[in-house]
C-alpha cells in the first residue's frame, strides 16, 4: 500500500503485507517506511511483480504497526478489500 504520489516525500508511506492463509490467522506487516524507504519498498515490489494498491489512509494506519506483527482486527475489512483487489489482478489457477 502506498500514499498518493503527489504527497510530499516526508508524508509518503509504503507498507508490505504477507498473508499465509494456511499458517497465519491474519496478514502481517513485513515492511514499512516513509520517504526514500517507501520508494525502495515500491521498487522491490515492482521488481518482484507484486501488485501495488494505493490507499493513503490505510497505508498510514498500517505504517504505524510493528513489523512482523499481525494486523489488528480493526483493519481486517480494509485489508480484506486489498487482498480481494490483488486476487482480482491474478489469472485463475489451473488445476493440474
C-alpha angles and dihedrals in degrees: 000000000000140000118245116288094235090065116099119269088248092060098037111112134181129188130189121208134195125199123183102181093193096054109018128066092209140007115282129218106237100171136014134171150144133231113348092005089055089050090053093049089053092046092053090047092052092047090052093044091242112160116246122213120194117220114142097192094048092045089054092050094046091043090062092059127094119259116256092020126117115251116258121259090251090069098045096099095048093046091046088059090053091049090050089050091052093047089050090058095054123080114245117267117253116223114236 
